[in-house]
Amino acid sequence: MQSILITGCSTGIGYYCAQALHKDGYKVFATARNRDDVENLKAEGFLSTQLDLDSSDSIDAALKWVLAQTGGELDALFNNGAYGQPGAVEDLTRDVLRAQFETNLFGTHELTCKALKIMREQGYGRIIQNSSVLGLITLKYRGAYNASKFALEGLTDTLRLELEGSPISISLIEPGPIESDFRKNAQIAFKENIDTQQSAHKHIYEAVNKRLANEQKTQKKDPFTLGPEAVYKALKHALESTNPKARYYVTLPTWLFSILRRVLPTQALDWVLKKISNTENK
Ligand SMILES: NC(=O)c1ccc[n+]([C@@H]2O[C@H](COP(=O)([O-])OP(=O)(O)OC[C@H]3O[C@@H](n4cnc5c(N)ncnc54)[C@H](OP(=O)(O)O)[C@@H]3O)[C@@H](O)[C@H]2O)c1
């Protein structure tokens, strides 16, 4: 039975994939950062423990717990846990930007390095990164998240080169809009961390707030939004194919932008991205 550790299983893509892999016969270690979520996951029959990407101690404890149950092995890691910090670039304090990177990049990087050590010793391993279309292109008011996912893309591309000749593969999944609690959590981060009243973007923030609330309510009606099963399909391929891809593009917008960013000059791409940003924050 293949073992897999997944981060961020309290909701959304992580929760769905944990369920689906469990059903498909994997030994799933479904982690979450909050104790209550761990208890809920356990009650549903998952093997679960706390893993908070912001804490090295938490990462170490979770890995120790996993290895105790597998006899020291871990076949696969799905780096899924992350959040989106909305807000204009000039309104991001150092601490707020650092917090975004602590979770989306530094914690994920630390866990990956520790898993790699295990995988090198056992002579096998698959690592899958849940990145984003916003790791390929940027939109207004997504700077912190954009930066964290661009950084994840950069580290992953480098790591893939460095894994040449090793029995370990690393793949990036690039979801576009997917049904989950992502927008709800982004709205909380926006309210908590952005001083809208002192901002040069004050008048736009009302619209940003409206967008985040609307996206929460209407995401199922958006024709481009897919369910988490679309990500699962990519994850399964990355886990089981003899030739896992470097990148999996999920949803039509992601496909489109993966092409546009390569063929359009910066000015033309900016025109498209400004149009989208201005329409969604109107
Ligand atoms: N949904 C989309 O449209 C979309 C599009 C592109 C990429 N993605 C990516 O998909 C992944 C999953 O997001 P989702 O859409 O499923 O959103 P979600 O429902 O908000 O799930 C995010 C998960 O990450 C967890 N998380 C947040 N901070 C963490 C930390 N410090 N340590 C460990 N876990 C943490 C959350 O836990 P809590 O419940 O404790 O906050 C939650 O379980 C993310 O990497 C996201 O960037 C999503």
The ligand as an SDF file (V2000), in Angstrom:
LIG
                    3D

 48 52  0  0  0  0  0  0  0  0999 V2000
   -9.2240   26.9630   -4.7020 N   0  0  0  0  0  0  0  0  0  0  0  0
   -8.5990   27.5420   -5.6980 C   0  0  0  0  0  0  0  0  0  0  0  0
   -9.2230   28.2250   -6.5180 O   0  0  0  0  0  0  0  0  0  0  0  0
   -7.1190   27.3310   -5.8900 C   0  0  0  0  0  0  0  0  0  0  0  0
   -6.5460   27.7500   -7.0960 C   0  0  0  0  0  0  0  0  0  0  0  0
   -5.1820   27.5820   -7.2770 C   0  0  0  0  0  0  0  0  0  0  0  0
   -4.4220   26.9730   -6.2940 C   0  0  0  0  0  0  0  0  0  0  0  0
   -4.9940   26.5740   -5.1280 N   0  0  0  0  0  0  0  0  0  0  0  0
   -4.1310   25.9530   -4.1170 C   0  0  0  0  0  0  0  0  0  0  0  0
   -4.7450   24.7810   -3.6270 O   0  0  0  0  0  0  0  0  0  0  0  0
   -4.2520   24.4940   -2.3100 C   0  0  0  0  0  0  0  0  0  0  0  0
   -5.4150   24.1290   -1.3990 C   0  0  0  0  0  0  0  0  0  0  0  0
   -6.2610   25.2490   -1.2470 O   0  0  0  0  0  0  0  0  0  0  0  0
   -7.8520   25.1190   -1.2770 P   0  0  0  0  0  0  0  0  0  0  0  0
   -8.3320   25.7540   -2.4970 O   0  0  0  0  0  0  0  0  0  0  0  0
   -8.2650   23.7440   -0.9520 O   0  0  0  0  0  0  0  0  0  0  0  0
   -8.2280   26.1480   -0.0980 O   0  0  0  0  0  0  0  0  0  0  0  0
   -8.7250   25.8790    1.4070 P   0  0  0  0  0  0  0  0  0  0  0  0
  -10.0250   25.1690    1.3840 O   0  0  0  0  0  0  0  0  0  0  0  0
   -8.6320   27.2050    2.0730 O   0  0  0  0  0  0  0  0  0  0  0  0
   -7.6300   24.8870    1.9900 O   0  0  0  0  0  0  0  0  0  0  0  0
   -6.3490   25.3320    2.3420 C   0  0  0  0  0  0  0  0  0  0  0  0
   -5.7810   24.3930    3.3700 C   0  0  0  0  0  0  0  0  0  0  0  0
   -4.4530   24.8570    3.7250 O   0  0  0  0  0  0  0  0  0  0  0  0
   -4.3870   24.8570    5.1270 C   0  0  0  0  0  0  0  0  0  0  0  0
   -3.3810   25.7500    5.7080 N   0  0  0  0  0  0  0  0  0  0  0  0
   -3.3780   27.1040    5.7770 C   0  0  0  0  0  0  0  0  0  0  0  0
   -2.3250   27.5210    6.4970 N   0  0  0  0  0  0  0  0  0  0  0  0
   -1.6570   26.4090    6.8980 C   0  0  0  0  0  0  0  0  0  0  0  0
   -0.5110   26.1770    7.7090 C   0  0  0  0  0  0  0  0  0  0  0  0
    0.1650   27.1800    8.2860 N   0  0  0  0  0  0  0  0  0  0  0  0
   -0.1120   24.8900    7.9140 N   0  0  0  0  0  0  0  0  0  0  0  0
   -0.8000   23.8570    7.3700 C   0  0  0  0  0  0  0  0  0  0  0  0
   -1.8970   24.0080    6.6260 N   0  0  0  0  0  0  0  0  0  0  0  0
   -2.3260   25.2740    6.3950 C   0  0  0  0  0  0  0  0  0  0  0  0
   -5.7860   25.2480    5.5800 C   0  0  0  0  0  0  0  0  0  0  0  0
   -5.9480   24.9510    6.9450 O   0  0  0  0  0  0  0  0  0  0  0  0
   -6.9390   25.8240    7.8980 P   0  0  0  0  0  0  0  0  0  0  0  0
   -8.3120   25.2720    7.6540 O   0  0  0  0  0  0  0  0  0  0  0  0
   -6.4340   25.5500    9.2600 O   0  0  0  0  0  0  0  0  0  0  0  0
   -6.8120   27.2590    7.5010 O   0  0  0  0  0  0  0  0  0  0  0  0
   -6.5870   24.3580    4.6540 C   0  0  0  0  0  0  0  0  0  0  0  0
   -6.6330   23.0490    5.1470 O   0  0  0  0  0  0  0  0  0  0  0  0
   -3.4470   25.7180   -1.8970 C   0  0  0  0  0  0  0  0  0  0  0  0
   -2.0720   25.4620   -2.0850 O   0  0  0  0  0  0  0  0  0  0  0  0
   -3.9040   26.7940   -2.8810 C   0  0  0  0  0  0  0  0  0  0  0  0
   -2.9110   27.7720   -3.0680 O   0  0  0  0  0  0  0  0  0  0  0  0
   -6.3320   26.7580   -4.9030 C   0  0  0  0  0  0  0  0  0  0  0  0
  1  2  1  0
  2  3  2  0
  2  4  1  0
  4  5  1  0
  4 48  2  0
  5  6  2  0
  6  7  1  0
  7  8  2  0
  8  9  1  0
  8 48  1  0
  9 10  1  0
  9 46  1  0
 10 11  1  0
 11 12  1  0
 11 44  1  0
 12 13  1  0
 13 14  1  0
 14 15  2  0
 14 16  1  0
 14 17  1  0
 17 18  1  0
 18 19  2  0
 18 20  1  0
 18 21  1  0
 21 22  1  0
 22 23  1  0
 23 24  1  0
 23 42  1  0
 24 25  1  0
 25 26  1  0
 25 36  1  0
 26 27  1  0
 26 35  1  0
 27 28  2  0
 28 29  1  0
 29 30  1  0
 29 35  2  0
 30 31  1  0
 30 32  2  0
 32 33  1  0
 33 34  2  0
 34 35  1  0
 36 37  1  0
 36 42  1  0
 37 38  1  0
 38 39  2  0
 38 40  1  0
 38 41  1  0
 42 43  1  0
 44 45  1  0
 44 46  1  0
 46 47  1  0
M  CHG  2   8   1  16  -1
M  END
$$$$
